[in-house]
């Protein structure tokens, strides 16, 4: 079941996932449960970040640089920060949807235990209209 993302203006809740959305000079931060989804126009981008939790729901550390994955690179580019703790999802000039996940190493020793976030769905919608096009219909005799 997918959650619906709700934006809260200039509020930073401390839940599992955080979404920072900038539009028209306004910054919004929103969160929802473990399954996330957002719809944005092709003219915007989203900064994603994450928190790691232990089995007791306490904040936990990760080892190394997390990796971000996208199901359809034709919809958006992922631009992770050098430390991997945040990632910009930048839509291309097409509409559609894709799934984004992040994977990190939970083992703080020399070993590795990779864990992956729940799927986060990005829906890219058309932006604001910038031009009009006249489409001629069928030619026909005049009506009375």
C-alpha positions, -999 to +999 in steps of 0.1 A: +000+000+000+014+034-010+013+064+013+005+098+001+030+125+006+018+156+024+039+187+024+044+208+056+058+243+051+092+248+068+087+221+093+113+193+098+097+162+114+121+135+126+107+104+111+122+077+089+123+096+056+125+133+048+117+150+015+128+185+008+109+201-021+116+235-035+091+253-058+089+290-066+114+299-040+094+282-012+109+252+006+087+224+019+096+194+040+074+164+041+073+129+055+050+100+056+053+063+066+078+038+052+063+038+017+066+072+000+053+088-031+054+123-046+043+139-078+063+168-091+064+187-124+093+182-148+105+218-139+113+208-102+136+185-084+136+167-050+163+163-024+160+129-006+177+119+026+173+090+050+178+078+085+190+043+095+173+026+125+181-004+146+156-030+157+145-009+186+136+020+163+167+040+175+188+060+151+218+039+140+250+044+121+259+030+087+293+022+072+307+037+040+288+056+013+252+045+006+242+039-030+210+052-046+191+033-073+164+042-098+141+018-117+139+039-148+167+063-156+147+076-186+124+094-161+149+111-138+186+114-129+199+106-094+226+130-082+239+117-049+260+139-026+296+127-023+289+112+011+257+095-002+236+108+027+214+129+004+204+126-033+187+149-058+161+133-080+161+155-111+133+147-137+142+146-173+118+163-198+094+134-199+064+124-177+061+090-160+070+072-128+100+054-113+110+038-081+139+050-060+157+031-032+189+036-012+212+008+000+237+011+029+261-012+048+247-018+083+279-037+095+303-012+112+332-037+111+352-049+081+323-071+070+292-060+051+255-063+057+236-044+031+202-031+039+178-014+014+151+012+020+115+006+011+106+017-024+099+054-029+078+063-059+085+094-079+057+105-104+068+132-129+040+153-143+039+179-170+050+213-160+031+246-165+020+253-201+044+275-220+029+275-255-002+268-274-006+249-307-036+251-330-047+217-343-070+218-374-100+195-375-116+180-406-125+202-435-163+202-442-190+222-460-204+252-442-233+246-419-264+268-422 
